[in-house]
Amino acid sequence: MQLTPFPVTPVKQSRLSQVDFDDLGFGTIFSDHMFSMRYEAGAWTNPQILPYQALALEPGVAMLHYGQTVFDGYKAFRGLDGVARIFRPDMNAQRLHQSCQRLCIPIMDAGELCDIMIQATRQLIELDHAWLPSQWGHSLYVRPLVIGTESTLEVRAADSYCFIIMTSPVGSYFNNLQKGVSLYVEDRFTRAASIGGLGTAKTAANYAASLLPGFKSRQQGFDQVLWLDGNEHRYVEEVGAMNIFFKIDGKVVTPPLGGSILPGVVRNSVIALLKDWGLLLEERPIAIDEVVEALHSGSLEEMFGAGTAAVICPVASIGFKGELFEVANTPPGELTLRLYDELTGIQYGKLEDRHGWNVQVPIP
Ligand code: COI
């Protein structure tokens, strides 16, 4: 349902002239406007578009201490035809809804949340259309964020919240389609508990848990951590910034969404494309020993990650228990490249959007 437009307070002076669109990086530049809504006295109120600005928070706000915060991420692409396309925001709204429920945030129903997010994103794109990058591979990253704002040191859900949607012109997260990334297989630290934890929610705690292992893996020369399950450190889970896929002996394998893995929107899209193409896909637990064996025998044909920020990213090598394994046929393998081309083709409006994934916004 399209809602009536939210009230807008425009910026007095745009910051656009300070942006170097040839050097965007990821997530360090924020567009002129943001969406804001508050939860007070038991109701969500005051949805509006404001200049991007600092939030005033007391140091006693419980969220800063106990982490009652969730976020999500999706992208809008400037099409070759002058239309902006938001990629699958309904999926992100659903996931944000689930994350809110897991973190005890009193969110409205999922349909209403989805309508609000799409309407807010439309307006932000219309207002800040000049911030939408035009270079292929670049996009406007949309980051919804919900935080508890009550000042209390009691450990319980807050009674007030702030919901922000900000946008950021970005390049790709890894920018490594040609070279691929190297992953350190983490067999000591855990990203998320196997049963009953926070793994499926997009919440700060999972990312906080990844900081030290990520730092250590970079010290050893790796780009990212490949997480194993929290119980036995035996089964492959995900890469934090992306879900993981293997092509072994002609079959594509990805770990199932068992409660500790983030249900990625690009993961879901990759699975849909593989099904469209009639390729064999197995969603099943995959032990790291099976991956190592496939690397040894040469049957591991391709390995890639899939994520909103990361897009489709080939894995060139993995480090496990002191050994470095090169993945054959990368980067990028034939399937990896096909998926990258199909996905980005749909996102930029170059290829047919068979599944109706895009929400189109005419650029003024
Ligand atoms: C995304 O892909 O949207 C993510 O949230 C990954 C991020 C932590 C950079």
Boltz pocket constraint, residues with backbone or C-beta under 6 A from the ligand:
constraints:
  - pocket:
      binder: B
      contacts: [[A, 72], [A, 73], [A, 74], [A, 173], [A, 240], [A, 241], [A, 242], [A, 307], [A, 308], [A, 309], [A, 310]]
      max_distance: 6.0
